[in-house]
């Protein structure tokens, strides 16, 4: 960003400036902002700042000419007390924001703990499938009940980006992720609590047949050969065989295991079913499964950031999936889902870290600000600001220091909490 250094006596409203001090040394929300009024200019002078940097591309006006005389000291003195009061007010507002931010961070930490617990429980369930299948079903049912009860406890649900500790335990991450996304779709469709639990349970087990597919195929980082593709497709058959060993395994989940790769246009497998031939709950799980698979392809060049994955589904796959489910997925994820690196209208760069179901167009964005440690990085609720998202940025296009700061994940995981 090209910037020009000017003295503060040349400031006027409409200039986009950057303050040459640390974030905690002034009462403004950001180090960079567009000046709104004369009060802000007086505040900058009051802080003892002698010069600022202006961004001409972001400014609506030019700096004032270099003044011939110094400002009248008496006038400045009269205003001093008034500015002091204004400064106190701004500092309080900033402190309130910091408190709100800390409360938000605590929510995220609790949500991540919940996510890790669910992941651990999911791992235990999958480990018991072969040796103690009935116990696995009971534990999975309890996990589903706990998660769905949380989802239905409040309408004000926030979907958070999770900081998963491992990059490799794909079947657990993928199954839990598909379950969370499918539950959100089912909730948006206003399905009953029992139906949402059926969707969640089926999602957790939809890929369990992959335990019989060689790891070399599951994690192959290059395109599969035709024989390898055909082997992978057998995971639906293997899943049904495993489910057949569990008397209490729900019929609805068996159907999802069998059909989750069927597509509306008949191009799916194993039966080539079309539209209404595909079970209603399966249609929910299949679109959630498709989204997560697009984000996490084993082939690095084919991995899509969440924003691109959603766009791809919407533009290229409408004929393959139930359009209502696809629209609901896009609706609660927002145009820029959690995990998307974004360019903002004030030229800042940030990472979308959560979306509130009640206000999807205005997500929470963690801002890159090198003057602030990452652990205290500003998180802004776009619903409260005039700032807007301009576009998405591929993480590979970011400068190293920005990428390290924002830490966009290659493994995108979601979990939710309700604002109780």
Order of alpha helices (4+ residues) and beta strands (2+ residues): beta-beta-beta-alpha-beta-alpha-alpha-beta-alpha-alpha-alpha-alpha-alpha-alpha-alpha-alpha-alpha-beta-beta-beta-beta-beta-alpha-beta
